[in-house]
Amino acid sequence: MMTGLRVELAPKLDHTLQSPWEIAAQWVVPREVYPEETPELGAIMHAMATKKIIKADVGYKGTQLKALLILEGGQKVVFKPKRYSRDYVVEGEPYAGYDRHNAEVAAFHLDRILGFRRAPLVVGRFVNLRTEIKPVATEQLLSTFLTVGNNTCFYGKCYYCRETEPACADGDTMEGSVTLWLPDVWPLQKHRHPWGRTYREGKLARWEYDESYCDAVKKTSPYDSGPRLLDIIDTAVFDYLIGNADRHHYESFQDDEGASMLILLDNAKSFGNPSLDERSILAPLYQCCIIRVSTWNRLNYLKNGVLKSALKSAMAHDPISPVLSDPHLDAVDQRLLSVLATVKQCTDQFGVDTVLVEDRMPLSHL
């Protein structure tokens, strides 16, 4: 597994006449964004990090600053700018702060390591705002550019975007992350996350006080059959490891009667504070007390420092390497132990046969 994780960013696509964008688009199926074996991944990520930007626009809807870029060959990508240095600690609520571009990169590689393959491709990229973005920017994006000191900045268009809080380049060069847009033939459907927070002080969501909440979730579609509830639990493990307490909604593919995967889209509110372990992110796991056997096996394989070295190895060749500071890598290893301990509490209480669910097995307890 470890050898397959290293992604050398190289332009080679010797065995095919297809563009990297066509290959990535063909990878997408209802249960995964990319396949287990991806010899072309390095070439696709190289293209994402280097291809000429032919158009730049304000980001699609949302609360956080981003830009929508079109790369040579017509591929859409989402650019998230650097806001913090690597060792900056985001204090406050577990969902506080700006988006972290490097968190998107790290989360994608964790998705690979866990074998979920449900996160769109992400790579770090340096862009020159003056020479690469401004000449191809729409009027809407261009109108949000300004200069602060000697640095070129922009504040974009979004719910929290303010002229007083722009993202600034180092001179003209801005570090960021680039996320590959999913193919248009796979339209997305948005769902409210059953374990979402209220984001209102003093107001608790039902799952925060009702110990039998999972039983109620299991009676509602699409969690009453199919893979979606197990996806929610995989996602809780994923989010707990990266410290993401902000998944209030999630996307799946459209019109699938609950058969599509839960897509791990938008992981930027992660890796904010390495010393904060937000246990409530694991609520779907400890309230439902079920987990896929395949997830459980992978988590066990990754203990004793394997996860940290796998992440380091996977991200070593990214253009913005080092992607994470050491405290964050150590935190992921520590959080893994908490996940394993939580599953053990479940198996002690309900037995292994009830807690560990085979991937293809219908949920017999419903």
N, C-alpha and C positions, 0 to 999 in steps of 0.2 A: 504494500500500500504506500509506504513512504516514498519509494522511488517514483511512483506515478504522480505524486503530489507536486513535485518540482515542475514549474511551468517556465520554460525558457521562452522569452518573447522573441520570436524570429519570424521573418516574413514568409518562410518556406511553405508552399502548398504544392509539392511536387506532383502528387499522384492524381491531381484533379484540375479540371478547367474551371471549376466553380469559384465564385468569389467567396471570401470568408463570410460575408453576410448571408449568402445563400446556404452555406453549410450550417451556420448557427440557426437559421430559420427552420431548416429541415430537422434539426435535433428535437424541436419542441413537440411533445406528445402530451396527452392529458395528465399523465402522472409524473412527468419529469421535464425540466427545461433543457437538460443536456444529458447525454448518455454516460454510462459508467466508463467506457473507454473513449478518450477524447484526444487522439493524437494531433488533431488540428487546433486544439485550444490555444496553444502558444501563438499560432499565426493569427487567430481571430483577435486575441487580446493585443497583439502587436498592432493590428489594424486599428483597433479602438484607441490605442495610445498614440498613434502616429498619423493616421489618414487626415488629409486636408479637410478643414471645416468649410463647408460650402454655404451654410446658412446658420445663423444664431438667432434665437428668439427667447422671449420670456418663458419660464417653465409653465407646465400645465398646472391645473388647479392645485391648491394645497396651502399649508400654513408657512412653509419654509422656502427660503431663497434657493432657486435653481435656474439653470438655463437649458433650453432645448436646442441641441445642436443637430445639424444634419451633416454627416461625413460623406466624403467622396464615395460614389456608388449608391447614394440615396439612403444610407442607414441612419435612423434616428437614434440618438443617445441622450441621456440626461446627465448634465454636468452639475456637480455639487462643489462649491468652492471651499477651500480651507478657511476655517474660522479660528482654530485654536492650535497652539503648538502641541507637540506630542505629549509633553508631560503636564499639560494644563489639566486641573481637576475641576469638573463641573459639580458645584455644590448645590444643595437644595433638594427639591423633589426629584424622584428617580427619573422623571421625564423632563427635567429642566434643561435649559441651554439651547444653543443653535444645533442644527444638524452637524454631525461629524463625518466629513468625507472619508477619512481613513477607516471609520467604522463600517462603511459600506464595503470597502475592499476586504477587510478582515472577516466580515460576516459571510461574504461570498465563499471565501476559502474554508470557513468552518462548515458551511453547507456541503462542500465537497468532502471534507474529512468525515462528517457524520454520515455520508452516503445518502443524504436526502435528495440532493439534486433538484431543489425546488426554488433556488434563488437565481434571478437573472445574472448574467455575466457582468462583473465589475472589474475595472482596472484603474490604477492611478494615472494621472496625466498632468503634464505642465502645459499651460497654454499662454501665448503672448496676447494679452487683451488688445494691445494697440494694432498688431499686425495680423493676428489670426481671427479675432472676434469682431472688432469695430467695423472693418471694411465689409463684412457680410451680415451685420446685425440688422434686425428689423428696426423700424422707427421706435416701436414700443420699448425694445430693449435699450436701444441707443440713448433714449431720453433719460435713462436711469444711471448713465455713466457720470462720474465726477472724479476730480483729482484731490487727493488728501496728501499734503506734503509733496513728495516726489512719486507717490504711488497712484496708479490707476485703479479705480474702484467702481463697483456698480451695486445697485440695491434691488434691481429686478421688480417683479410684480407678484405679490402673494399676500396672504392674509396678514402676516406679521412683518412684511417688508416695509422698511422705513428709510427715508433719505438719511436720517441721522444714524442708521446702523448698516452702512454698506459693507460688503466684503471687499477687502483690498488686496491687490497684488503686491508682490515684492518688486517695486518698480513697475514693470509691465508684465512680469511673469507671475502667473497665478497657478498655484498647485490646487488640484481637485481630484474628484473621482468621476469616472464615466461609466454609466450603467447602460447596458444594451437594451434597447426598447424591444419588447416582445412583438412577434410578427402580427400584423393587422388581421390576419386570418384567424387569430385566436383572441377574440374580444373578451375583455375582463368583466367580471361581475363583482360588485362590492358587497360585503356582508358586515353587519355589526358583530364584533367579537363577543361571544357570550360571557367572557370574563373581562370585559372592558371596564375601565375606571369611570367614575362620574366626572372627574376633574373639577369637582366643587367641594370646597372645604366644608367639613361637617356633614356631607351627604355621602352615605355609603351605598355602594352597589349591592344588589341582593347576595351575590357570592361572598361578599365580605362579612356577612353575618349569618347566612343560612348554611349550616353544615351539610344539609341534604340537597344543596343546589344542583349538584351533578345529576341527581335522579330526575330533576325537572328538565334539565338540558337533554337528557337521553330520550325524553318523550317527545321532543320537538324535531321537526325536519330542519336541516339534513343530518342531524346528529343521531337520529333513531335507527339509521342503518347505513351501510357503506363505510368508507374510510375516513369520513370527515372528523369524527370525534378523536380518532387516533392521530390524525394530522394536527388537531388542536393541541394534543398532548406532546407530540414531537416538537411543535412550535414553542410550547411553554419551556421545554428543556433547552431548546436553541436560544430563546430570548433570555432565559435565566443565565446561561453561560456568557452571553454578551452584555448582560445588564440592560436589556431593552424592556422598559415598563410602559411603552407607548403604543402597543398594537391594539388600538381601540376598534379598528376595522381591519378586514383582510380581504384579499382578492382571490377568486378562483376563476376558472374559465366559465364562459356563459352556457346556460341551458344544458346542464350536464346531470341534472337530478342528483347532485352531490357526489358524482363519481370523480370529478377532477381533483387535483391536489390543491391544498392551501398554498398559494404562491408566497414565498418569503420575500416580499417586495418591501422596499423602504425600511432599511435597518439602521438608519443614520442616528437614531437616538440611543446609541449603544456606546460602550466603552467610555463613559463619562467620568465615572469615579471607581477606581479599582478597589477601594476599601469599602464600598457599599454593596452588600449582597441583598438584593430586594427579594426576600423569600416569597412574597405574595405573587410574584410572576409564576411560581410553580403551582399555584392554586388548582389548575385543571388536573395536574398529576396527583396531588395529595388529596383532592376531593373525590376524584373518580377512581383512583387507585388502579388504573390500567395503563399499560404501555406495550408497544410492539416488541416482540421478541428480538427482531432485527436491530431495533434501536438500543435495547438493553444490552445485547451482545457487543455492539459497537462501543457503547459507553464503557463497558468493562474493559474492552481492549485498549481504550485510550487512557486508562488511569496510570499512576506511577510515572508521571512526567511525559508520557507519550503524546498527549494532546498538545502540550506546549511546544514540543519539538516538531510535531507535525505542522502546527500553525506557522512556526518560524520558517520551516523548510518550504511550505507552500507559498509564503509571501516574499521569500528572499529575492526573487527576481522582479518584483513589481517596480515600476519606475519611481514610485514615491517611497521605496524601502528606506529605512525601517518603518513599517506600517504602524506597529504598536510599540509602546514603551514596555520595558520588562515588567513593571508592576501590573500592567493589564494582562500580560501573558501568564504571570503567576496567579492572578485572580481567576482566570479561566480554569486553570488546574484545580484550584481550591474549590471553586463552585461545582466542578464535576463531582467531587467527593460528596457534596451536599445532595446532589441529584441521586447518586447511588444510595446514600443513606435513606433518602426519602422513599425510594423504591423498596428498600429492605424493610422499612417500617410497614409498608403495604403488604409485602409478602408474608411478614410475620403475623399480620393481623388476618389476612384473607386467604393466604396460601398462594403458592407459585402458579398453580393452574388457573386461578381466577385473575391474577394480576397480569401475567405475561400472555399477551394475545398474539396468535399467529397472524402474519400479515394478510393472508388470503381468507382468514376465518371470519365468518359473519359474527357479529357481536352477540354471543349467545345469552348474555345477561340482560338483554333489553326486553 
